[in-house]
Amino acid sequence: MPHRIFIALPISEDIKQAVDIWTHDYEKLPVRWISRKNLHVTMIPPWEESDVKVAKEKLNTISGKIGEFNVEFKKIVYGPLHRRPPNLIWASGLVPKQAVILKDELERIFAISNSRRSLFMHMTLARFNERHFSSFPVKHLDEEISWPNKVNSLILMESLGWSEYGVLHSVAL
């Protein structure tokens, strides 16, 4: 039976704590907050995989090739940016050069041609039904933050249901 898997950057405990503090001020919004254990940055979007063992072995080949790097989340915004009304709340940031190199290497290793989709550094904080957006007390969200996240590993995750994920494997960068 195929698994719906994807490759992501893990989020540090410091960032998870910052998210907890930030969401406290917005807890009355009619959204479904992503649980702290499910926070991540997607590097390679989900695909169906019947042999998870092979995916783990492929991921192992990247260990030690890129090295650690920093990602800093700079803003909290509604998303997607091209969609109105929105249906997500994101923390977004600049894309470090190492993340682009990592994405390119992952696409090569996993034989994924996704070149038309550029890397957008973001972490989904909440999901909501776009039909409810008209009732939101906050219509414009463009809040500056400074949440630095050191990235020293990569994780293979499995979608388990609505915004629920399991970590299948982790490798050091």
C-alpha positions in Angstrom: 0.0 0.0 0.0 1.5 3.4 -1.0 2.4 6.0 1.6 2.0 9.7 1.0 5.4 11.0 1.9 7.4 14.3 1.7 10.7 15.8 2.7 10.8 18.6 5.2 13.0 20.7 7.4 12.3 20.2 11.1 11.4 23.2 13.4 13.3 23.8 16.6 11.8 23.9 20.0 12.5 27.6 20.3 10.4 28.3 17.2 7.7 26.0 18.4 7.6 28.0 21.6 7.5 31.3 19.7 4.6 30.0 17.6 2.8 29.1 20.9 3.2 32.6 22.2 2.2 34.2 18.9 -0.9 32.1 18.4 -2.1 33.0 22.0 -3.0 36.5 20.7 -4.9 35.1 17.8 -6.6 32.1 19.4 -10.1 33.5 18.8 -9.6 33.3 15.0 -11.9 30.6 13.5 -8.9 28.5 12.3 -7.4 25.1 13.0 -3.9 25.6 14.4 -1.3 23.2 13.3 0.0 21.3 16.4 3.5 22.0 17.4 4.6 18.4 16.6 3.5 18.9 13.0 5.2 22.2 12.3 7.8 21.9 9.4 9.0 23.5 6.2 8.2 21.3 3.1 11.2 21.0 0.8 9.8 18.4 -1.6 5.9 18.2 -1.7 4.1 14.9 -1.0 4.1 12.0 -3.4 2.9 8.4 -3.3 5.6 6.0 -2.4 5.2 2.2 -2.2 8.7 1.5 -0.9 9.5 3.7 2.1 12.7 1.8 2.7 14.1 2.9 -0.7 13.1 6.5 0.1 15.0 6.3 3.4 18.0 4.9 1.6 17.9 7.7 -1.0 17.6 10.3 1.8 20.7 8.8 3.5 22.8 9.7 0.5 22.4 13.4 1.3 23.8 13.1 4.8 26.8 15.3 5.3 26.7 16.9 1.8 25.1 20.3 2.5 25.9 21.2 6.1 23.8 23.1 8.5 22.3 26.5 7.6 20.0 29.0 9.1 16.4 29.9 8.1 14.8 33.0 9.6 11.1 33.5 9.6 10.5 37.2 9.1 6.7 37.6 8.6 3.4 36.1 9.4 0.9 36.4 6.6 -2.2 34.9 5.2 -1.6 32.6 2.3 -1.4 31.5 -0.4 -0.2 34.9 -1.5 -1.9 34.5 -4.9 -5.2 33.4 -3.6 -8.0 35.6 -2.3 -9.7 34.8 0.0 -6.8 33.0 1.7 -7.1 29.7 3.6 -3.8 29.5 5.5 -1.7 31.4 8.0 2.1 31.2 7.3 5.3 32.2 8.9 7.6 33.1 5.9 11.2 34.1 5.4 13.9 34.5 2.9 15.2 31.4 1.1 18.9 30.8 2.0 21.2 29.7 -0.8 21.9 26.4 0.9 18.1 25.6 0.9 18.0 26.0 -2.9 21.1 23.7 -3.2 19.4 21.2 -0.9 16.2 21.3 -2.9 18.0 20.8 -6.2 20.0 17.9 -4.8 16.8 16.3 -3.4 15.0 16.6 -6.7 18.0 14.9 -8.4 18.2 12.1 -5.9 14.5 11.4 -5.9 14.2 12.0 -9.7 11.6 14.6 -9.2 11.3 17.3 -11.8 9.6 20.1 -10.1 11.6 23.0 -11.5 8.5 25.1 -12.2 7.8 25.3 -8.5 10.4 27.5 -6.8 11.2 27.2 -3.2 9.1 29.4 -0.9 10.3 29.3 2.7 7.2 29.1 4.8 5.8 27.2 7.7 2.0 26.7 7.9 0.7 27.8 11.3 -3.1 27.4 10.6 -5.7 26.3 8.1 -9.2 27.5 7.7 -12.1 27.4 5.3 -11.8 30.4 2.9 -15.6 30.9 3.1 -15.1 31.9 6.8 -12.5 34.6 6.0 -15.2 37.3 5.6 -16.0 36.9 9.3 -12.4 37.3 10.5 -11.8 40.2 12.8 -8.3 40.6 11.3 -8.4 40.9 7.5 -4.9 42.0 6.9 -2.0 40.0 8.4 1.5 41.2 7.7 3.3 40.9 11.1 7.0 41.2 11.3 8.8 38.6 13.4 12.3 37.3 13.9 12.3 33.6 14.4 15.8 32.1 13.5 15.8 28.4 13.0 19.1 26.4 12.7 18.7 23.6 10.2 21.0 20.6 10.7 18.8 17.7 9.6 16.2 16.7 7.1 13.2 14.6 7.7 11.1 12.2 5.7 7.5 12.6 6.8 4.3 10.7 6.1 0.9 12.4 5.8 -1.5 10.6 8.2 -4.6 12.7 7.7 -5.6 16.3 7.9 -2.4 18.2 9.1 -1.2 15.1 10.9 2.2 13.8 10.1 4.6 11.2 11.2 8.4 11.3 11.0 9.6 8.2 9.2 13.3 9.0 9.0 15.8 11.8 9.8 19.3 12.5 8.4 22.0 15.0 9.5 22.9 17.6 6.9 
